[in-house]
Amino acid sequence: MNRLMFSVLLVLALLAVRTAEGQPRLGGFFEYDNITYFENENRQKINGRNQVILQTDVRHDAGTMVNMFSSLEFRYDQADPTRNRVFLDEAYVDLYLGSLDLRVGRQVYAWGRADLFNPTDNLTAWDYSDILDTEAEKLGLVSARANYYVDNWSLEVVLAPSFSPSVWPGYDSRWWPELPAFIENPAYPQQGSPRLKARYEFANEALPDEGLRSMQYALKLTGFLRGWDFSVSWFDGFDDLPALHLDTTFDSAFTSVLVEVEPRYHRRRAVGADAATTFGSLGVHGEAAYYLTEDWSGTDPAIDDPYLQYVIGADYTLTNVFPEKDLFLLVEWSQEVQVPDRNTVYRLTDLNHVFRKSLFAKADINLDEFSKVTVSGVYNIETEDWWLQSGANWSIADGLELRANLDLLGGPDGSFFGGFKENKRLHVRLKYSF
């Protein structure tokens, strides 16, 4: 609670500073989140959220060639203390040198055009402590970025001297991906039972070594030609999610098994492309990336083999569906292909491979200029699991917004969303932006 009190005092102090031209400008938001789960059978898990967030943004234009920005977040969750943090979202300096823009510091990247997920967006890690609530949960990366512009073309070059991983759910979270409770007994039927109950021990994360070996690079060429916005990109860095390396030890009588789990981060490279255009009220877009991993030969089951991911989609706006009300529709298809094909079987809780063959749809309608209703859902074809979200937004007053979402999940046991089907919930968020 001391951090929260400190954050409030800080904002009050900053609000007392008069802003004028040439002086720092203050912005940000204050947010209250509450999540209520409909099923709370496991009392050992975190069964709700009662959270406040205060984010302060400070921007300073030091001249026509220099701009500075910083964003500091204070988060306090009474229900889940593991989510508490004082966090520097972004802090960077911009230099404008004619056709060349430079940005140095901690910054967030957003590559790609798809709505469901972005195969080309590999630079920035995420906070996955709540898998369904990743909006605005990108983690800034300490890096240098240069953009060079020529007519309808731009070249973006990124250099990151270090690696920052994504945040996983805690072991006591309802979103922790449970490992198999039983393992096949290799000595059955000679000894023991057909399956043995597994006991797990987790080692510390094995992060990449500091220095040149942890350097990450990225390039993106963006253009506009004959009505199409498009880009091609290259990424050479690390997977922000760890591979779980398992060391399995059976006792001499094959009556018990110990599994030691070591999360390791492996280097990967990706060549990507995306494109988008419009035909009147119809918009079309596509995005794809081919990943070159450390396991090209397919010999290590813990490391991904090379694979291709792509998303294609279209959106359309129906005008005056109801008097003076427009309906926005979006549909996307995503698929993953093994190249070369080795019939790899992924853990169903692997966040890199949730949407291997999936259909996504979204519809929203503005009831008036102050309120909107949205319904979206995704269905995984092969595993037959799904996630449906319906929500409403209300603009109560200038800068004050209320949002409520209902999340429903389902599917067979062992599928991704089916494994979390007891996590049906209501999420209410009140946000004031200043």
C-alpha positions as CSV (number, residue, x, y, z in Angstrom):
1,M,0.0,0.0,0.0
2,N,3.0,2.3,0.5
3,R,3.7,2.3,-3.2
4,L,0.1,3.3,-4.0
5,M,0.2,6.1,-1.5
6,F,3.5,7.3,-3.0
7,S,2.0,7.2,-6.5
8,V,-1.0,9.3,-5.5
9,L,1.2,11.9,-3.8
10,L,3.5,12.0,-6.9
11,V,0.5,12.7,-9.2
12,L,-0.8,15.4,-6.9
13,A,2.6,17.1,-6.9
14,L,2.8,16.9,-10.7
15,L,-0.7,18.3,-11.1
16,A,0.3,21.3,-9.1
17,V,2.9,22.2,-11.7
18,R,1.6,24.6,-14.3
19,T,2.2,23.5,-17.8
20,A,2.9,25.9,-20.6
21,E,4.6,25.9,-24.0
22,G,8.1,24.7,-23.7
23,Q,7.4,23.1,-20.3
24,P,6.7,19.4,-19.6
25,R,3.1,18.3,-20.2
26,L,1.4,15.8,-17.8
27,G,-1.1,13.1,-18.8
28,G,-2.0,9.6,-17.9
29,F,-4.9,7.8,-16.4
30,F,-6.3,6.3,-13.2
31,E,-8.1,2.9,-13.5
32,Y,-10.0,0.6,-11.3
33,D,-10.5,-3.1,-12.3
34,N,-12.6,-5.7,-10.8
35,I,-12.9,-9.3,-12.0
36,T,-15.4,-11.8,-10.5
37,Y,-15.1,-15.5,-11.5
38,F,-18.3,-17.5,-11.5
39,E,-16.6,-20.7,-10.3
40,N,-14.2,-20.7,-7.3
41,E,-13.8,-24.4,-6.4
42,N,-10.0,-24.2,-6.0
43,R,-9.4,-22.0,-3.0
44,Q,-5.6,-22.3,-3.5
45,K,-5.9,-20.2,-6.6
46,I,-6.2,-16.4,-6.9
47,N,-10.0,-16.1,-7.5
48,G,-10.5,-12.5,-8.5
49,R,-9.1,-9.1,-9.1
50,N,-9.5,-5.9,-7.1
51,Q,-7.0,-3.6,-8.7
52,V,-6.1,0.1,-9.2
53,I,-3.6,1.4,-11.7
54,L,-2.1,4.9,-11.9
55,Q,-0.1,5.8,-15.0
56,T,1.6,9.1,-15.3
57,D,2.9,10.3,-18.7
58,V,5.3,13.3,-19.0
59,R,6.1,14.7,-22.5
60,H,8.5,17.5,-23.2
61,D,9.2,19.2,-26.5
62,A,12.6,20.6,-26.1
63,G,12.5,22.1,-29.6
64,T,11.7,21.3,-33.2
65,M,14.3,18.5,-33.2
66,V,14.0,17.0,-29.8
67,N,11.1,15.3,-27.9
68,M,11.2,13.4,-24.6
69,F,8.6,11.1,-23.2
70,S,8.2,8.9,-20.1
71,S,5.4,6.8,-18.7
72,L,5.4,5.3,-15.2
73,E,2.9,2.8,-13.9
74,F,1.8,2.0,-10.4
75,R,-0.3,-1.1,-10.0
76,Y,-1.8,-2.5,-6.8
77,D,-4.0,-5.6,-6.7
78,Q,-5.6,-6.4,-3.3
79,A,-6.7,-9.8,-4.5
80,D,-3.5,-10.8,-6.3
81,P,-0.3,-9.2,-4.8
82,T,1.8,-10.9,-7.5
83,R,0.5,-8.3,-9.9
84,N,1.7,-5.4,-7.8
85,R,4.4,-3.3,-9.5
86,V,6.0,0.0,-10.0
87,F,7.0,-0.1,-13.6
88,L,8.6,2.2,-16.2
89,D,6.5,1.5,-19.3
90,E,8.4,3.8,-21.6
91,A,11.2,6.4,-21.4
92,Y,12.8,7.7,-24.6
93,V,14.2,10.6,-26.5
94,D,13.2,11.4,-30.1
95,L,15.5,13.2,-32.5
96,Y,14.1,14.6,-35.8
97,L,16.9,15.0,-38.4
98,G,15.1,15.8,-41.6
99,S,14.3,12.4,-43.3
100,L,15.7,10.5,-40.4
101,D,14.0,10.0,-37.0
102,L,15.9,8.5,-34.1
103,R,14.4,7.2,-30.8
104,V,16.6,5.9,-28.0
105,G,15.4,4.4,-24.7
106,R,12.7,2.1,-23.4
107,Q,10.0,1.9,-26.0
108,V,7.0,-0.3,-27.1
109,Y,6.7,-1.7,-30.6
110,A,3.5,-2.6,-32.5
111,W,4.2,-4.4,-35.8
112,G,1.5,-6.1,-37.8
113,R,-2.1,-5.4,-39.0
114,A,-4.1,-8.4,-37.7
115,D,-6.5,-8.2,-34.8
116,L,-6.4,-11.7,-33.3
117,F,-2.6,-11.8,-33.0
118,N,0.4,-10.5,-34.9
119,P,3.0,-13.0,-36.2
120,T,5.4,-10.2,-37.2
121,D,5.3,-8.5,-33.8
122,N,8.3,-10.1,-32.1
123,L,10.2,-7.2,-30.6
124,T,8.1,-6.5,-27.5
125,A,7.4,-8.9,-24.6
126,W,4.0,-9.1,-22.9
127,D,2.5,-9.3,-19.4
128,Y,0.6,-12.6,-19.6
129,S,-0.3,-12.8,-15.9
130,D,-3.9,-12.6,-17.1
131,I,-4.1,-14.3,-20.5
132,L,-7.5,-12.8,-21.5
133,D,-6.5,-9.2,-20.5
134,T,-3.4,-8.3,-22.5
135,E,-4.7,-5.0,-23.9
136,A,-2.1,-2.3,-23.1
137,E,0.1,-5.0,-21.4
138,K,3.1,-4.7,-23.7
139,L,6.5,-4.4,-21.9
140,G,8.9,-1.7,-23.1
141,L,12.2,-2.8,-24.7
142,V,15.4,-0.8,-24.1
143,S,16.5,-0.2,-27.7
144,A,17.5,2.3,-30.4
145,R,15.3,2.8,-33.4
146,A,15.9,4.7,-36.6
147,N,13.3,5.5,-39.3
148,Y,14.4,6.8,-42.7
149,Y,11.7,8.2,-45.1
150,V,11.8,8.5,-48.9
151,D,8.6,9.4,-50.7
152,N,6.1,6.5,-50.0
153,W,8.8,4.3,-48.4
154,S,10.3,4.0,-44.9
155,L,13.0,1.9,-43.5
156,E,12.9,1.0,-39.8
157,V,16.1,-0.4,-38.1
158,V,16.0,-1.5,-34.5
159,L,18.9,-2.5,-32.2
160,A,18.3,-3.9,-28.7
161,P,21.4,-4.5,-26.6
162,S,19.6,-6.8,-24.1
163,F,16.7,-9.2,-23.8
164,S,13.5,-8.9,-21.7
165,P,11.2,-11.9,-21.3
166,S,7.4,-11.9,-21.1
167,V,5.7,-12.3,-17.7
168,W,4.1,-15.6,-17.1
169,P,1.1,-16.3,-14.8
170,G,2.1,-17.2,-11.2
171,Y,1.9,-20.7,-10.0
172,D,-1.1,-19.8,-7.9
173,S,-2.9,-18.0,-10.7
174,R,-6.0,-19.4,-12.4
175,W,-4.1,-18.9,-15.7
176,W,-1.1,-21.0,-14.8
177,P,-0.8,-23.7,-17.6
178,E,-0.9,-26.9,-15.6
179,L,1.5,-29.7,-16.5
180,P,0.3,-33.3,-16.9
181,A,-0.5,-34.8,-13.5
182,F,0.5,-38.3,-14.7
183,I,3.3,-39.7,-16.9
184,E,3.3,-43.0,-18.7
185,N,5.4,-45.7,-17.0
186,P,8.1,-47.0,-19.4
187,A,8.4,-50.2,-17.3
188,Y,4.7,-51.2,-17.5
189,P,3.6,-54.0,-17.3
190,Q,6.8,-55.5,-15.9
191,Q,6.8,-53.0,-13.0
192,G,4.3,-50.7,-11.4
193,S,1.1,-49.2,-12.8
194,P,0.5,-47.9,-16.4
195,R,0.8,-44.3,-15.3
196,L,2.7,-42.6,-12.4
197,K,1.8,-39.5,-10.6
198,A,4.3,-36.8,-11.5
199,R,6.0,-34.5,-9.0
200,Y,7.5,-31.3,-10.5
201,E,10.4,-29.1,-9.4
202,F,11.0,-25.8,-11.1
203,A,14.5,-24.4,-11.7
204,N,15.2,-20.7,-12.2
205,E,14.8,-19.3,-15.6
206,A,17.9,-19.6,-17.8
207,L,18.1,-16.2,-19.5
208,P,20.5,-15.4,-22.4
209,D,24.0,-14.4,-21.5
210,E,24.6,-10.7,-21.3
211,G,26.7,-9.1,-24.0
212,L,26.8,-9.4,-27.8
213,R,25.1,-12.8,-27.7
214,S,22.0,-11.3,-26.3
215,M,21.8,-8.5,-28.9
216,Q,18.6,-8.4,-30.9
217,Y,18.1,-6.8,-34.4
218,A,15.1,-6.0,-36.6
219,L,14.4,-4.4,-39.9
220,K,11.2,-3.3,-41.6
221,L,10.6,-1.8,-45.0
222,T,7.2,-0.2,-45.3
223,G,5.7,1.2,-48.5
224,F,2.5,2.3,-50.3
225,L,1.8,1.2,-53.8
226,R,-1.4,1.2,-55.9
227,G,-3.6,1.5,-52.9
228,W,-1.9,-1.1,-50.8
229,D,0.0,-0.5,-47.5
230,F,2.5,-3.2,-47.1
231,S,5.8,-4.1,-45.3
232,V,8.4,-6.8,-45.2
233,S,10.5,-7.4,-42.0
234,W,13.3,-9.4,-40.5
235,F,13.8,-10.2,-36.8
236,D,16.9,-11.8,-35.2
237,G,16.4,-12.2,-31.4
238,F,14.9,-14.3,-28.7
239,D,11.5,-15.9,-28.1
240,D,10.0,-13.9,-25.3
241,L,8.4,-17.1,-24.0
242,P,10.5,-19.9,-22.5
243,A,10.9,-23.5,-23.7
244,L,10.3,-25.9,-20.8
245,H,13.1,-28.4,-20.7
246,L,12.1,-31.5,-18.7
247,D,14.5,-33.9,-16.9
248,T,12.5,-37.0,-15.9
249,T,13.8,-39.3,-13.2
250,F,12.0,-42.6,-12.2
251,D,12.8,-44.4,-9.0
252,S,14.4,-47.8,-9.2
253,A,11.0,-49.6,-8.6
254,F,9.2,-47.4,-11.1
255,T,6.6,-46.3,-8.6
256,S,7.2,-42.6,-8.7
257,V,8.6,-40.0,-11.0
258,L,10.3,-36.6,-10.5
259,V,10.2,-34.0,-13.3
260,E,12.7,-31.1,-13.1
261,V,11.5,-28.2,-15.2
262,E,14.0,-25.6,-16.5
263,P,12.6,-22.7,-18.5
264,R,15.1,-21.6,-21.2
265,Y,15.0,-18.8,-23.8
266,H,16.1,-19.7,-27.3
267,R,17.2,-17.6,-30.2
268,R,15.0,-17.4,-33.2
269,R,14.7,-15.5,-36.5
270,A,11.6,-14.5,-38.4
271,V,11.0,-13.2,-41.9
272,G,7.6,-11.5,-42.1
273,A,5.3,-9.5,-44.4
274,D,1.9,-7.8,-44.1
275,A,-0.4,-5.9,-46.4
276,A,-3.8,-4.0,-46.3
277,T,-6.1,-2.1,-48.5
278,T,-9.7,-1.0,-48.8
279,F,-12.4,-1.3,-51.4
280,G,-15.0,1.2,-50.4
281,S,-16.4,0.0,-47.1
282,L,-14.5,-3.3,-47.3
283,G,-11.1,-3.6,-45.9
284,V,-8.8,-6.6,-46.4
285,H,-5.5,-7.4,-44.6
286,G,-3.0,-10.2,-44.2
287,E,0.1,-10.9,-42.2
288,A,2.6,-13.8,-42.1
289,A,5.9,-14.8,-40.5
290,Y,8.2,-17.8,-41.0
291,Y,10.2,-18.7,-37.9
292,L,13.7,-20.1,-38.1
293,T,14.5,-21.8,-34.7
294,E,17.4,-23.4,-33.0
295,D,16.0,-26.9,-33.7
296,W,16.1,-27.0,-37.5
297,S,16.9,-30.8,-37.4
298,G,13.9,-31.5,-35.1
299,T,15.9,-33.4,-32.5
300,D,15.0,-31.4,-29.4
301,P,11.3,-31.8,-28.3
302,A,11.5,-28.8,-26.0
303,I,12.4,-26.4,-28.8
304,D,10.1,-25.4,-31.6
305,D,10.8,-26.7,-35.1
306,P,10.7,-24.0,-37.9
307,Y,7.1,-23.0,-38.7
308,L,4.9,-20.5,-40.6
309,Q,2.1,-18.5,-39.1
310,Y,-0.3,-16.4,-41.1
311,V,-3.5,-14.4,-40.6
312,I,-5.9,-13.1,-43.3
313,G,-9.0,-11.0,-42.6
314,A,-11.6,-8.6,-43.8
315,D,-13.7,-6.0,-42.2
316,Y,-16.9,-4.2,-43.4
317,T,-19.0,-1.4,-42.1
318,L,-22.8,-1.6,-42.6
319,T,-24.2,1.9,-42.5
320,N,-27.6,2.8,-41.0
321,V,-28.3,-0.8,-39.8
322,F,-30.5,0.9,-37.3
323,P,-31.4,4.6,-37.5
324,E,-28.0,6.5,-37.6
325,K,-26.2,3.5,-36.3
326,D,-23.4,1.7,-38.1
327,L,-22.4,-2.0,-37.6
328,F,-18.7,-2.9,-37.9
329,L,-17.9,-6.5,-38.8
330,L,-14.5,-8.2,-38.8
331,V,-13.5,-11.8,-39.6
332,E,-10.0,-13.4,-39.6
333,W,-8.6,-16.8,-40.3
334,S,-5.3,-17.9,-38.8
335,Q,-3.2,-21.0,-39.4
336,E,0.1,-22.5,-38.5
337,V,2.1,-24.8,-40.9
338,Q,5.2,-26.8,-40.0
339,V,8.0,-26.2,-42.6
340,P,9.4,-28.8,-42.9
341,D,6.5,-30.9,-41.8
342,R,7.4,-33.2,-38.8
343,N,3.9,-33.6,-37.3
344,T,5.0,-31.8,-34.2
345,V,2.7,-32.1,-31.2
346,Y,2.7,-28.9,-29.1
347,R,1.6,-28.7,-25.5
348,L,-1.9,-27.3,-25.6
349,T,-0.9,-24.6,-23.1
350,D,1.9,-23.3,-25.3
351,L,1.1,-19.6,-25.8
352,N,3.1,-19.4,-29.1
353,H,0.8,-22.0,-30.7
354,V,-2.8,-21.3,-29.5
355,F,-4.2,-20.3,-32.9
356,R,-3.0,-23.1,-35.1
357,K,-6.2,-23.3,-37.2
358,S,-8.6,-20.7,-35.9
359,L,-11.6,-18.6,-36.9
360,F,-12.0,-15.2,-35.3
361,A,-15.0,-12.8,-35.6
362,K,-15.9,-9.4,-34.1
363,A,-18.9,-7.1,-34.3
364,D,-19.5,-3.8,-32.7
365,I,-22.2,-1.1,-33.0
366,N,-22.3,2.4,-31.6
367,L,-25.6,2.9,-29.8
368,D,-24.9,6.6,-29.6
369,E,-21.9,8.9,-29.5
370,F,-21.3,7.8,-25.9
371,S,-21.8,4.0,-25.9
372,K,-20.8,1.0,-27.9
373,V,-21.5,-2.8,-27.7
374,T,-19.0,-5.4,-28.9
375,V,-19.1,-9.1,-29.3
376,S,-16.1,-11.2,-30.4
377,G,-15.1,-14.8,-30.4
378,V,-12.5,-17.3,-31.5
379,Y,-12.9,-21.0,-32.3
380,N,-10.0,-23.4,-32.7
381,I,-11.0,-25.9,-35.4
382,E,-8.7,-28.8,-34.6
383,T,-9.1,-28.8,-30.8
384,E,-12.7,-27.6,-30.8
385,D,-12.2,-25.0,-28.0
386,W,-13.4,-21.5,-27.9
387,W,-13.5,-18.1,-26.2
388,L,-16.5,-15.7,-26.5
389,Q,-16.4,-12.1,-25.1
390,S,-19.3,-9.7,-25.1
391,G,-18.9,-6.2,-23.7
392,A,-20.1,-2.6,-23.5
393,N,-18.4,0.8,-23.2
394,W,-19.9,3.9,-21.8
395,S,-18.4,7.4,-22.0
396,I,-19.8,8.8,-18.7
397,A,-18.1,12.2,-18.8
398,D,-15.2,13.9,-20.4
399,G,-12.2,11.5,-19.8
400,L,-14.3,9.0,-17.7
401,E,-15.1,5.6,-19.3
402,L,-16.8,2.5,-17.9
403,R,-16.4,-0.9,-19.6
404,A,-17.9,-4.3,-18.7
405,N,-16.9,-7.6,-20.4
406,L,-18.3,-11.1,-20.0
407,D,-15.8,-13.8,-20.8
408,L,-17.0,-17.4,-21.6
409,L,-14.6,-20.3,-22.4
410,G,-15.2,-23.9,-23.3
411,G,-13.9,-27.0,-25.1
412,P,-12.6,-30.5,-24.4
413,D,-10.4,-31.2,-21.5
414,G,-6.8,-30.8,-22.6
415,S,-7.5,-28.1,-25.1
416,F,-6.3,-24.5,-24.5
417,F,-9.5,-22.7,-23.7
418,G,-11.1,-25.9,-22.5
419,G,-8.4,-26.2,-19.9
420,F,-9.6,-22.8,-18.6
421,K,-13.3,-23.3,-18.9
422,E,-13.8,-22.8,-15.2
423,N,-12.5,-19.2,-15.6
424,K,-15.8,-17.7,-16.9
425,R,-15.9,-14.2,-15.5
426,L,-17.2,-10.7,-15.4
427,H,-14.6,-7.9,-15.9
428,V,-15.5,-4.3,-15.0
429,R,-13.2,-1.4,-15.6
430,L,-13.6,2.3,-14.7
431,K,-11.0,4.5,-16.2
432,Y,-10.3,8.3,-16.0
433,S,-7.8,9.8,-18.4
434,F,-6.3,13.2,-17.8
